[in-house]
Amino acid sequence: MLLFRSDRPHRWRTLASTLLIFLLAILSVPVLAKEKGRKKSSSPLPGTSPGEQSLTNIPLPVGHEAKGLVLPDFDADGHLRAKFEAGTARRIDDEHVGFQSLKITTYTLENTPDLMIEMTDSVLDLKTRVLASKERTTIKRADFNIAGDSVEFDTNTSTGRLIGNVKMVITDQSHFTGKPSE
């Protein structure tokens, strides 16, 4: 009789394990069916998922406008290069997006803010990733402010060109003289 009692818990454990395996098998069938039917899509950039917003994957159909759009810009290694905050964004065609009241913050490799760029009206070419504006644009950094009548800004290299009536104010000369500012 003692042998029967010690055998009984073993049977319950075996039965419980079998039921658990059976339930897991039943529950995993719909998940596996979804996985097989799902198409693999490539990410626009390494480090970003297909559903994530970025400069190469703007979720805006042609002719539509979005208010308060915020877009991250990642490099090939997945590091945040810049953040675009648009008052309004409008998809002009498959290759161009227009922005109004655009504020761009660029970041260093250490992920600290570097430049602040403010544009009232601009257009981004999605193929070249060059942002252009014919309106007065201001660029600020900790040691200077610069403004010009028009600008072309390459988002790949974070370099730009200001044209017409350019005014620069240097607020920290220690980078140029080697002396700490007073």
Backbone hydrogen bonds in HBPLUS format (Angstrom, degrees):
<---DONOR---> <-ACCEPTOR-->    atom                        ^
c    i                          cat <-CA-CA->   ^        H-A-AA   ^      H-
h    n   atom  resd res      DA  || num        DHA   H-A  angle D-A-AA Bond
n    s   type  num  typ     dist DA aas  dist angle  dist       angle   num
A0005-ARG N   A0001-MET O   3.23 MM   4  6.58 154.1  2.30 150.9 156.4     1
A0006-SER N   A0002-LEU O   3.19 MM   4  6.44 160.3  2.23 149.9 154.4     2
A0007-ASP N   A0003-LEU O   3.07 MM   4  6.17 138.7  2.25 140.0 151.0     3
A0008-ARG N   A0004-PHE O   3.10 MM   4  6.23 137.6  2.29 140.9 151.2     4
A0011-ARG N   A0007-ASP O   3.13 MM   4  6.50 149.5  2.23 148.9 157.1     5
A0011-ARG N   A0008-ARG O   3.10 MM   3  5.19 119.1  2.48  99.2 113.6     6
A0012-TRP N   A0008-ARG O   3.14 MM   4  6.49 158.1  2.19 154.1 159.8     7
A0013-ARG N   A0009-PRO O   2.93 MM   4  6.18 157.9  1.98 149.9 155.7     8
A0014-THR N   A0010-HIS O   2.98 MM   4  6.19 156.6  2.03 146.5 153.0     9
A0015-LEU N   A0011-ARG O   2.87 MM   4  6.06 161.7  1.90 150.6 155.8    10
A0016-ALA N   A0012-TRP O   2.81 MM   4  5.94 161.2  1.84 149.3 154.8    11
A0017-SER N   A0013-ARG O   2.89 MM   4  5.99 157.4  1.94 144.7 151.1    12
A0018-THR N   A0014-THR O   2.94 MM   4  6.12 157.6  1.99 146.6 152.8    13
A0019-LEU N   A0015-LEU O   2.94 MM   4  6.16 161.8  1.97 150.1 154.9    14
A0020-LEU N   A0016-ALA O   2.94 MM   4  6.08 155.6  2.00 146.0 152.9    15
A0021-ILE N   A0017-SER O   2.99 MM   4  6.21 162.3  2.02 150.8 154.8    16
A0022-PHE N   A0018-THR O   2.95 MM   4  6.12 158.0  2.00 147.5 154.1    17
A0023-LEU N   A0019-LEU O   2.88 MM   4  6.10 162.3  1.91 151.7 155.8    18
A0024-LEU N   A0020-LEU O   2.97 MM   4  6.16 162.0  2.00 149.9 154.9    19
A0025-ALA N   A0021-ILE O   2.96 MM   4  6.13 152.4  2.03 145.3 152.9    20
A0026-ILE N   A0022-PHE O   3.01 MM   4  6.30 156.3  2.07 149.1 155.3    21
A0027-LEU N   A0023-LEU O   2.92 MM   4  6.12 164.9  1.94 154.1 158.0    22
A0028-SER N   A0024-LEU O   3.00 MM   4  6.02 143.5  2.14 142.5 151.2    23
A0032-LEU N   A0028-SER O   2.96 MM   4  6.13 161.8  1.99 156.5 161.1    24
A0033-ALA N   A0029-VAL O   3.00 MM   4  6.18 152.7  2.07 149.4 157.1    25
A0034-LYS N   A0030-PRO O   3.07 MM   4  6.31 152.2  2.15 144.6 150.9    26
A0035-GLU N   A0031-VAL O   3.03 MM   4  6.31 156.1  2.09 147.6 154.3    27
A0036-LYS N   A0032-LEU O   3.03 MM   4  6.26 157.3  2.09 149.9 154.6    28
A0037-GLY N   A0033-ALA O   3.21 MM   4  6.36 151.0  2.30 141.3 148.5    29
A0038-ARG N   A0034-LYS O   3.10 MM   4  6.14 124.0  2.43 142.5 155.8    30
A0038-ARG N   A0035-GLU O   3.37 MM   3  5.27 146.1  2.50  95.8 105.1    31
A0048-THR N   A0045-LEU O   3.14 MM   3  5.66 158.1  2.19 136.8 136.3    32
A0052-GLU N   A0049-SER O   3.03 MM   3  5.25 154.1  2.09 111.1 119.4    33
A0057-ASN N   A0054-SER O   3.21 MM   3  5.06 149.1  2.31  97.1 106.3    34
A0060-LEU N   A0058-ILE O   2.80 MM   2  5.64 138.0  1.98 108.6  95.5    35
A0064-HIS N   A0061-PRO O   3.11 MM   3  5.65 164.2  2.14 135.9 138.3    36
A0063-GLY N   A0091-ARG O   2.78 MM  28  5.44 168.3  1.80 147.9 149.9    37
A0091-ARG N   A0064-HIS O   3.18 MM  27  5.97 150.4  2.27 164.1 169.7    38
A0066-ALA N   A0089-ALA O   2.76 MM  23  5.23 155.8  1.82 153.5 161.7    39
A0089-ALA N   A0066-ALA O   2.79 MM  23  5.23 151.3  1.87 152.2 161.2    40
A0068-GLY N   A0087-GLY O   2.87 MM  19  4.90 161.1  1.90 122.7 128.4    41
A0086-ALA N   A0069-LEU O   2.85 MM  17  5.29 170.4  1.86 165.3 165.5    42
A0071-LEU N   A0084-PHE O   2.75 MM  13  4.99 157.4  1.80 145.4 153.3    43
A0084-PHE N   A0071-LEU O   2.77 MM  13  4.99 174.5  1.78 155.1 156.5    44
A0073-ASP N   A0082-ALA O   2.80 MM   9  5.03 139.7  1.96 162.3 153.5    45
A0081-ARG N   A0073-ASP O   2.66 MM   8  5.48 161.3  1.69 159.3 166.2    46
A0082-ALA N   A0073-ASP O   3.23 MM   9  5.03 155.0  2.29 133.1 138.3    47
A0075-ASP N   A0079-HIS O   2.92 MM   4  5.52 155.1  1.98 150.4 157.2    48
A0078-GLY N   A0075-ASP O   3.01 MM   3  5.33 163.7  2.03 114.2 119.0    49
A0107-TYR N   A0081-ARG O   2.72 MM  26  5.24 154.1  1.79 150.8 148.3    50
A0083-LYS N   A0105-THR O   2.83 MM  22  5.27 144.4  1.95 142.8 154.6    51
A0105-THR N   A0083-LYS O   3.01 MM  22  5.27 157.7  2.06 145.2 152.4    52
A0085-GLU N   A0103-LYS O   2.86 MM  18  5.18 159.1  1.90 152.3 159.1    53
A0103-LYS N   A0085-GLU O   2.88 MM  18  5.18 156.9  1.94 141.4 149.2    54
A0087-GLY N   A0100-GLN O   3.04 MM  13  5.77 132.0  2.28 148.9 161.3    55
A0087-GLY N   A0101-SER O   3.07 MM  14  4.94 138.3  2.25 110.7 123.2    56
A0088-THR N   A0100-GLN O   3.25 MM  12  5.30 158.5  2.29 139.0 140.5    57
A0100-GLN N   A0088-THR O   2.94 MM  12  5.30 154.6  2.00 155.3 155.3    58
A0090-ARG N   A0098-GLY O   2.83 MM   8  5.14 157.7  1.88 149.6 155.4    59
A0098-GLY N   A0090-ARG O   2.78 MM   8  5.14 164.3  1.80 163.1 159.0    60
A0092-ILE N   A0096-HIS O   2.99 MM   4  5.44 142.2  2.13 132.2 142.5    61
A0093-ASP N   A0096-HIS O   3.39 MM   3  5.38 163.2  2.42 134.5 137.4    62
A0126-LEU N   A0095-GLU O   2.78 MM  31  5.12 163.4  1.80 145.6 149.9    63
A0097-VAL N   A0124-LEU O   3.06 MM  27  5.24 152.8  2.13 141.5 150.1    64
A0124-LEU N   A0097-VAL O   2.81 MM  27  5.24 168.3  1.82 156.2 158.7    65
A0099-PHE N   A0122-SER O   2.77 MM  23  5.22 167.1  1.78 148.6 152.0    66
A0122-SER N   A0099-PHE O   2.93 MM  23  5.22 162.5  1.96 150.5 153.1    67
A0101-SER N   A0120-THR O   2.84 MM  19  4.46 154.4  1.91 121.1 125.6    68
A0102-LEU N   A0119-MET O   2.80 MM  17  5.14 138.5  1.97 155.9 165.0    69
A0119-MET N   A0102-LEU O   2.88 MM  17  5.14 168.0  1.90 154.8 158.6    70
A0104-ILE N   A0117-ILE O   2.82 MM  13  4.99 163.3  1.84 148.2 154.0    71
A0117-ILE N   A0104-ILE O   2.84 MM  13  4.99 164.3  1.87 148.3 153.6    72
A0106-THR N   A0115-LEU O   2.94 MM   9  5.13 159.3  1.99 141.1 148.0    73
A0114-ASP N   A0106-THR O   2.68 MM   8  5.38 160.7  1.71 153.2 148.8    74
A0108-THR N   A0112-THR O   2.91 MM   4  5.46 159.3  1.95 152.4 157.3    75
A0111-ASN N   A0108-THR O   2.96 MM   3  5.15 156.6  2.02 111.9 114.8    76
A0116-MET N   A0140-LYS O   2.85 MM  24  5.07 152.4  1.93 148.2 154.9    77
A0140-LYS N   A0116-MET O   2.79 MM  24  5.07 160.4  1.83 148.1 155.0    78
A0118-GLU N   A0138-THR O   2.86 MM  20  5.31 162.2  1.90 157.2 162.8    79
A0138-THR N   A0118-GLU O   3.16 MM  20  5.31 161.4  2.20 147.6 152.1    80
A0123-VAL N   A0132-ALA O   2.85 MM   9  5.42 155.2  1.91 153.8 162.2    81
A0132-ALA N   A0123-VAL O   2.91 MM   9  5.42 166.5  1.93 151.9 153.3    82
A0125-ASP N   A0130-VAL O   3.03 MM   5  5.49 169.3  2.04 146.7 149.2    83
A0129-ARG N   A0125-ASP O   2.67 MM   4  5.18 135.0  1.86 144.4 158.4    84
A0155-THR N   A0129-ARG O   2.99 MM  26  5.74 162.6  2.03 165.7 166.5    85
A0131-LEU N   A0153-PHE O   2.76 MM  22  5.01 172.7  1.77 150.9 150.4    86
A0153-PHE N   A0131-LEU O   2.72 MM  22  5.01 164.7  1.74 152.4 157.9    87
A0133-SER N   A0151-VAL O   2.94 MM  18  5.33 156.1  2.00 154.7 155.8    88
A0151-VAL N   A0133-SER O   2.92 MM  18  5.33 156.7  1.97 147.0 153.4    89
A0137-THR N   A0148-GLY O   2.87 MM  11  5.60 157.4  1.92 161.4 168.6    90
A0148-GLY N   A0137-THR O   3.06 MM  11  5.60 148.6  2.17 148.5 158.2    91
A0139-ILE N   A0146-ILE O   2.72 MM   7  5.24 165.7  1.74 166.2 170.6    92
A0146-ILE N   A0139-ILE O   2.83 MM   7  5.24 156.5  1.88 155.1 162.1    93
A0141-ARG N   A0144-PHE O   2.84 MM   3  5.31 157.9  1.89 173.3 168.2    94
A0144-PHE N   A0141-ARG O   3.32 MM   3  5.31 151.8  2.40 102.7 110.5    95
A0171-THR N   A0143-ASP O   2.88 MM  28  5.00 147.9  1.98 118.8 127.4    96
A0172-ASP N   A0143-ASP O   3.35 MM  29  4.63 147.1  2.46 127.1 118.8    97
A0145-ASN N   A0169-VAL O   2.87 MM  24  5.21 148.8  1.97 145.8 156.1    98
A0169-VAL N   A0145-ASN O   2.78 MM  24  5.21 165.8  1.80 158.7 163.3    99
A0147-ALA N   A0167-LYS O   2.91 MM  20  5.40 150.2  2.00 146.2 156.0   100
A0167-LYS N   A0147-ALA O   2.91 MM  20  5.40 155.8  1.97 150.1 157.8   101
A0149-ASP N   A0164-GLY O   2.83 MM  15  5.11 166.5  1.84 152.7 154.9   102
A0150-SER N   A0163-ILE O   3.08 MM  13  5.25 140.5  2.24 149.1 155.8   103
A0163-ILE N   A0150-SER O   2.89 MM  13  5.25 158.9  1.94 147.3 148.6   104
A0152-GLU N   A0161-ARG O   3.06 MM   9  5.28 141.9  2.21 134.9 146.5   105
A0161-ARG N   A0152-GLU O   2.81 MM   9  5.28 143.4  1.94 145.0 157.0   106
A0154-ASP N   A0159-THR O   2.78 MM   5  5.47 160.3  1.82 177.4 173.7   107
A0158-SER N   A0154-ASP O   2.83 MM   4  5.55 128.0  2.10 146.2 161.4   108
A0176-PHE N   A0173-GLN O   2.90 MM   3  5.43 143.4  2.04 115.0 125.3   109
A0177-THR N   A0173-GLN O   3.06 MM   4  6.29 156.6  2.12 158.0 165.4   110
A0178-GLY N   A0174-SER O   2.99 MM   4  5.13 145.2  2.11 127.1 134.5   111
